[in-house]
């Protein structure tokens, strides 16, 4: 597990052995770990160089306290990563400057194959410094939302995520739970009737646009660098975002299982989720399926909400829900 700090497997095994056996010699460690002494000697030499072990005049070795020695190593690696991030910004600016006036082939990279698209999709998010924006449509060719490991990592370093979902995506199995998880992490989600394409944008610097399947059966995509075409996609996203319906769902999963109890003075979390899905355009059957309810239960809850709001139609209920804060306003 210490390979992220630059330690080899032998280094970690020797260090852990020394934690429980201070003042051990190299031959003793070789016997204990069933390793050739040459490999143990090499590991001890590296560990001593990092300050993780100390050597006595009698050629006995003792592990340095982990909190001190490993803490210092972690801090050193952290400082190195910060310097690398600063270098990344510098390199990106140099690359951008070099791209100015270059040919179209320098601004557009064609990516072919599921693995290559998945790799580029994660890379684009990892490269973002301030925001990631995306259009999400079905089917999911390279990476389903629940497997997007780059999203929580980027959010952890302060990157803002905004995504517009094609309305048809809300009918995909498990998508509501994925949406709730994203909302909890701070992702802003909206729903559009129909999106023109799949898209992910990192700041104003990179854009990935998946394309149709190629004649040989492999999916393709284009990676766009800063250019007039990328500026157009930037403007397209913002236009769609302004007209899309906000999606705000109450808790789900382990934190709050769907309940069939009715609120006494206002809608329950489940009621808010029902309203959010129906306002986003889902059919009764699809909304009920996503929430694990029977259509009859959903209709009963809607009737109760209409009585609570003092309205007679669903259109009136939608207006009342927005005006009174039962769902996020458009």
C-alpha positions in Angstrom: 0.0 0.0 0.0 3.0 2.3 0.3 3.8 2.1 -3.4 2.2 5.5 -3.8 5.1 6.9 -1.8 7.7 5.3 -4.1 8.4 2.2 -2.0 8.9 -1.1 -3.7 7.1 -4.2 -2.3 10.4 -5.5 -0.7 10.9 -2.1 1.0 7.4 -2.3 2.6 7.9 -5.9 3.7 11.2 -5.2 5.3 10.0 -2.0 7.0 6.9 -3.7 8.4 9.1 -6.6 9.7 11.3 -4.1 11.5 8.4 -2.4 13.1 7.9 -5.6 15.3 11.6 -6.6 15.4 13.9 -3.7 16.2 17.6 -4.1 16.1 17.4 -6.9 13.5 20.2 -7.8 11.2 19.9 -8.3 7.4 20.4 -12.1 7.6 17.7 -12.3 10.3 15.3 -10.4 8.1 16.2 -12.5 5.1 15.3 -15.6 7.0 12.1 -14.1 8.5 10.8 -12.9 5.1 12.2 -15.8 3.0 14.0 -13.4 0.7 17.5 -13.5 -0.7 19.8 -11.4 1.4 20.8 -9.3 -1.6 17.2 -8.1 -2.0 16.9 -7.3 1.8 20.2 -5.4 1.6 18.9 -3.3 -1.3 15.6 -2.6 0.5 17.5 -1.6 3.7 19.7 0.7 1.7 16.7 2.5 0.2 14.8 2.6 3.5 17.9 4.2 5.2 18.2 6.7 2.4 14.5 7.8 3.0 15.1 7.9 6.8 12.7 5.1 7.4 15.3 2.9 9.2 18.4 3.5 11.2 21.6 1.4 11.2 23.8 0.8 14.2 27.5 0.2 14.3 26.8 -3.5 14.8 24.9 -3.6 11.5 21.5 -3.8 13.3 18.5 -2.0 11.8 15.5 -0.4 13.5 12.4 1.1 11.9 11.9 4.9 12.4 8.5 5.7 14.0 5.9 5.6 11.2 4.1 8.8 12.3 7.4 10.7 11.9 9.1 9.0 9.0 6.1 8.2 6.8 4.5 11.5 7.7 7.6 13.3 6.4 7.6 11.2 3.2 3.9 11.9 2.6 4.4 15.7 3.1 7.3 15.5 0.6 5.1 13.7 -1.9 2.3 16.2 -1.3 4.7 19.1 -1.9 5.9 17.4 -5.1 2.3 17.0 -6.3 1.6 20.7 -5.7 4.7 21.6 -7.7 3.6 19.2 -10.5 0.1 20.9 -10.6 1.8 24.3 -10.9 4.0 22.8 -13.7 0.8 21.4 -15.4 -0.7 24.9 -15.5 2.5 26.3 -17.1 2.8 23.4 -19.6 -0.9 23.8 -20.5 -0.4 27.5 -21.2 2.7 26.8 -23.3 0.8 24.1 -25.2 -2.2 26.5 -25.8 0.2 29.1 -27.1 1.9 26.6 -29.4 -1.5 25.6 -30.7 -2.3 29.1 -31.9 -2.2 29.1 -35.7 -1.6 25.4 -36.0 -3.5 23.1 -38.3 -6.9 21.6 -37.7 -5.3 18.2 -36.9 -3.5 19.8 -34.0 -6.7 21.0 -32.5 -8.8 17.8 -33.0 -7.8 14.3 -31.9 -9.8 11.3 -33.0 -10.3 8.7 -30.4 -11.4 5.2 -31.3 -12.5 2.3 -29.1 -14.3 1.9 -25.8 -11.1 1.8 -23.7 -9.6 4.8 -25.4 -12.8 6.9 -25.0 -13.1 5.9 -21.3 -9.5 6.9 -20.7 -9.9 10.3 -22.4 -13.2 10.8 -20.6 -11.5 10.4 -17.2 -8.5 12.5 -18.3 -10.7 15.4 -19.4 -12.2 15.6 -15.9 -8.8 15.2 -14.2 -7.5 18.1 -16.3 -10.3 20.5 -15.1 -9.2 23.2 -12.7 -12.6 25.1 -12.2 -15.5 23.3 -13.8 -16.7 20.3 -15.7 -19.9 20.5 -17.8 -21.6 17.6 -19.6 -24.5 16.4 -21.6 -25.6 12.9 -20.6 -27.5 10.7 -23.0 -28.3 7.0 -23.3 -26.9 4.5 -24.1 -23.7 4.8 -22.0 -21.1 3.6 -24.5 -17.8 3.9 -22.5 -18.6 4.6 -18.9 -21.8 4.4 -16.9 -22.3 7.3 -14.4 -21.8 5.0 -11.4 -18.3 4.1 -12.7 -17.1 7.7 -13.1 -14.4 7.7 -10.5 -13.0 11.0 -11.7 -16.0 13.0 -10.6 -15.7 12.6 -6.8 -11.9 13.2 -6.9 -12.3 16.4 -9.0 -15.1 17.6 -6.7 -12.8 17.0 -3.7 -10.3 19.5 -5.2 -12.9 22.1 -5.7 -14.0 21.5 -9.3 -17.7 22.5 -10.0 -19.8 19.9 -11.9 -22.9 20.8 -14.0 -24.7 18.2 -16.1 -27.8 18.2 -18.3 -29.5 14.8 -18.6 -31.5 13.8 -21.6 -35.0 13.0 -20.4 -34.8 9.5 -21.7 -31.8 8.8 -19.4 -34.1 9.1 -16.3 -35.7 5.8 -17.4 -32.4 3.9 -17.2 -32.2 1.4 -14.3 -30.5 2.8 -11.2 -30.0 6.3 -12.7 -32.1 8.0 -9.9 -29.8 6.6 -7.2 -26.8 7.7 -9.2 -28.3 11.2 -9.6 -29.0 11.4 -5.8 -25.4 10.5 -5.1 -24.2 13.2 -7.4 -26.5 15.8 -6.0 -25.2 15.0 -2.5 -21.7 15.6 -3.7 -22.7 19.0 -5.0 -23.2 18.3 -8.7 -25.9 20.5 -10.3 -28.3 18.5 -12.5 -30.9 19.6 -15.0 -33.1 17.7 -17.5 -33.7 18.6 -21.1 -36.4 17.1 -23.4 -33.7 16.0 -25.9 -30.0 16.6 -26.1 -28.2 16.9 -29.5 -25.1 14.9 -28.4 -23.0 13.5 -25.7 -20.5 16.1 -24.4 -18.0 16.8 -21.6 -16.1 20.1 -21.2 -13.2 20.8 -18.9 -13.1 24.6 -18.3 -12.8 26.3 -21.7 -9.8 24.2 -22.7 -10.9 20.6 -23.6 -14.0 19.0 -24.9 -14.8 15.3 -25.6 -17.6 14.5 -28.1 -18.5 10.8 -28.6 -19.6 10.1 -32.1 -21.6 7.3 -33.8 -20.1 3.8 -34.1 -17.5 3.6 -36.9 -18.1 1.2 -39.9 -15.9 -1.4 -38.3 -18.1 -1.5 -35.2 -16.0 0.5 -32.8 -17.3 3.7 -31.1 -15.4 6.9 -31.8 -15.0 10.3 -30.3 -13.2 13.6 -30.9 -11.1 15.4 -28.3 -11.1 19.2 -29.0 -8.6 21.7 -27.8 -9.3 25.4 -27.4 -10.7 26.6 -30.7 -13.7 28.3 -32.3 -15.4 24.9 -32.4 -14.9 24.4 -28.6 -16.2 27.9 -28.0 -19.3 27.0 -30.0 -19.9 23.9 -27.8 -19.3 26.1 -24.7 -22.1 28.4 -25.9 -24.4 25.4 -26.7 -24.0 24.0 -23.3 -24.9 27.3 -21.6 -27.9 27.8 -23.8 -29.3 24.3 -23.1 -28.5 24.7 -19.4 -30.5 27.9 -19.1 -33.6 26.3 -20.6 -33.3 22.9 -18.8 -35.4 21.8 -15.8 -33.5 21.7 -12.5 -33.5 18.2 -10.9 -33.6 18.1 -7.1 -34.2 14.8 -5.4 -34.5 14.0 -1.8 -32.3 11.4 -0.1 -32.4 7.7 -1.1 -30.6 4.5 -0.4 -29.3 3.8 3.1 -30.1 7.3 4.3 -33.8 7.3 3.6 -35.7 4.4 2.2 -38.9 5.3 0.3 -41.8 5.6 2.7 -45.6 5.5 2.1 -46.4 7.7 5.1 -48.0 11.1 4.4 -46.7 14.3 5.8 -49.1 16.2 8.0 -48.0 19.8 7.1 -46.2 19.4 3.8 -44.7 16.9 1.3 -42.4 14.1 2.5 -39.0 13.5 0.9 -40.7 10.8 -1.3 -43.4 13.3 -2.4 -40.6 15.8 -3.5 -38.9 13.1 -5.5 -42.2 12.2 -7.2 -42.8 15.8 -8.1 -39.3 16.3 -9.3 -39.5 13.3 -11.6 -42.9 14.2 -13.0 -41.9 17.8 -13.6 -38.8 16.5 -15.4 -41.2 14.8 -17.8 -41.2 11.1 -16.7 -44.3 9.1 -17.2 -46.2 7.8 -14.1 -45.1 4.3 -14.8 -41.4 5.2 -15.2 -41.4 7.4 -12.1 -43.0 4.7 -10.0 -40.5 2.1 -11.3 -37.6 4.3 -10.5 -38.9 5.0 -6.9 -39.8 1.4 -6.2 -43.6 2.2 -6.0 -46.6 0.7 -7.6 -48.5 3.1 -10.0 -51.5 2.9 -7.6 -49.4 4.2 -4.7 -47.9 7.0 -6.8 -51.4 8.1 -7.9 -52.6 8.0 -4.3 -49.8 10.2 -3.2 -50.5 12.6 -6.1 -54.1 12.8 -5.0 -53.1 13.6 -1.5 -50.7 16.3 -2.7 -53.4 17.9 -4.8 -55.8 17.9 -1.8 -53.0 19.4 0.4 -52.4 22.1 -2.2 -56.1 22.7 -2.8 -55.8 22.2 -6.6 -57.7 20.0 -9.0 -55.2 19.4 -11.8 -51.6 18.2 -12.1 -50.7 21.4 -13.9 -52.0 23.4 -10.9 -50.1 21.1 -8.6 -46.9 21.7 -10.5 -47.3 25.4 -10.2 -48.2 25.2 -6.5 -45.1 23.0 -5.9 -42.7 25.5 -7.5 -44.3 28.5 -5.8 -44.2 27.0 -2.3 -40.8 25.4 -2.5 -41.8 21.8 -2.7 -39.3 21.5 -5.6 -36.5 23.6 -6.9 -37.8 26.4 -9.1 -36.9 26.4 -12.8 
